[in-house]
Amino acid sequence: MTVVRALARPLLSVIFVVQGANAIRNPEPLVPKAQPVTDRMMPMVKKVAPPQVSDRIPDTTANLVRLNGAAQLLGGVALASGKGRRLAAGVLAVSLVPTTLAGHPFWLEKDKTVRNQQRISFMKNLGILGGLLLAAVDTEGKPGVAWRATHGARAAKRETKRGAKAAKREAKQLAREAKHAARLAKAELS
């Protein structure tokens, strides 16, 4: 792991660890802002989720805030430690979307100063989202699964062709040797 990655992951994850822990311990201050988002998103989520998942989704906004906080806390710790870092970055990216929509709805603000502050915070979260997306696809310079699958298939095809050509050459050589042996046997009989 490079020094940059060793520094960047904990720096990127610290906000999620701190805010996730706060949301778990004390969700009530976040509920009023989260309520409009959860009211709109949860019916859609419950509709597309399988019944076994849909039945387990919390009904109260406070518990949804806690669940999002738990996802952020666990994802932040995993990203910072490097254990399951790509999955953790993906989970954090997904959890950041409702957090940003609920926490920084600048389009609803009437006061220009507050709207500007909310817009800046919204854009900062977009920047963090971009960093999380990069972390989610970072293979640390090693080929990813898609690359390995594509190149593995090509290598297998190449090796199969080489094997077929070698077998063909071998068969021709054996045929020549058999012909030669037949001639020798015929000459001895004559």
N, C-alpha and C positions, 0 to 999 in steps of 0.2 A: 504494500500500500504506500502511496506517495505521501509526502508531508502535507501537500495541499488537501488530499482527501482526509487525512487524519485530523486536520484542523477544520475543514469545511463541514463535515458531517455533524460534529457536536455543535458548531455554531448555528447550523441550519435547524437543528433539533431543539435547541434550548428553549425557544418560545413555546414549542408544543409540550415539552415536559412541564414547564411552569404553569402555563395556562390550562393544560389538561388536569393537573393536580388541583388547581383552583376550582375548575368546573366540577370536579368530583366532590370536593369538600363543601363547596358553597355555590350551588347552581342557581339559587333564587335571584340574585341580581341579573343573571343572564336570561332568565325566563321571559321577561317582557319583550326583549328584542328578538328572541328565538321563536316566540309564539307565532308570528305571522308566517315565518318560513316553514315551521313544522306543520302548521295548519294546511299549507299548500302542498308540501312535499310528501307527507306521510300517506295520504290516500293513494297517491301514485305509486309510492314504494310498496305499500301493502298489496296493491293490485298486481304488480309485476313479480313480487317475491313469491317463492313457493310457499304453500300453506304452513309447512313446518317452520319456516323462517318468519313468515308474516305473523304467526300466532305468538311469537316470542318478542316482537318489537314492542318496547314500552309504550304505554298509552299517554302518560303525562309528559308534558314538555320538560319538566324538571328532570325526569329520568332520561329523556332523550339527550338533554344537555350533559348529564352525567355519562351516558354511553359515548357520546362524542368526545368528552373529556378523557374517558378511559382509552379510547382509540388513539387519541393524540398523545397521551402519556406513554402508553406502551409502544406506539410507533416511534415516538421521539427517543425513547431509551434504546430501542432496537437500531434505529438509524445511527445514533451516537456511538453505540458499541460496535456497529458493523455486522451484527448478527441478524440475518434476514433483512439486510439493508435495502434491497430493491423492493421487496414486498412492503416493508415499513414506509418507504418513500411513497409508494402508491397509495397505501392506506392514508397517510398524512395528506396527500394531494386530494383524495376524495373527501376527507373530513374538513379540509380547508374551504371547500366550496360553500356549504351551508353556513359555516362560521363567518365567512366574508359577506355573504348575502345578508345575514342577520345582523352582523356587527357594524357594517359600514354602508347602509343604504343611502348614499349621498343624494340620490335622485329624489328622495322624499323630503329632504331638508329645505326649509324656507329661508333660514338665515344664511347669508352668503358665506360668512366666516366658518360656520359649522359645516356647511356643504363642502367648502374647500378642504377643511381638515378631514372630513369623511372620505372625500375623493382621494386625497393623498394616502390615507390608510388603506383604502380599497386597492389603489395601485401598488402599494407596498406588498399587500397580500398577493396580488397578481405576480409580482416579482418573486416572492417566496414560492408560489405555485410553480413558476418556471424552473426554479432551482430544484424543487422536488421532482418534477418531471425528468429533469436531467439525471438526478440521482437514481430515479427508478429505472432508467435505461443504461446506467453506467456499468459496464462489465469490467472495469479496471484494466482495460487494454487487452483483455482476453476475448476471444471470439464468443459471440452470443449463441444461443441455441439455434436460432434461425440460420445463422451463417454456417455453423457446424453441420446442420442437417443438409443444407444445400451443397456445401463442399464435400460432405461425406458421401452424398449420393453421386456426385460427379466423380469422386475418387473411386467409388465402387464400380461405377460404369467403366471408367478407364481401366481398372484392374481386370474387369471381366473381359474387355476387349483384348488386353494383353494376354490373358490366360487363353482365350480362344485362339489367338494368333499362334501362341507357343504350342498349343495342342495340335493345330493344323500343321505346323512345321514338323512337329514330332511324328504325326501320322504319315506325312510325306516321306520323312526319313525312314520310318519303319517299312513303308511300302517299297522304297528303293532297296532297302536291305533284304526284304523278303524276295523281291525280284532277283536280286543278285544271288541270294542263296539258292533260289530255284534254278537259276542258270548253272550254278556250280554243281548242283545235284544232278541236273540233266547231263552236264558234261562228263560227270563221273560215271553215269550209267551208260554212256555211249561208248 
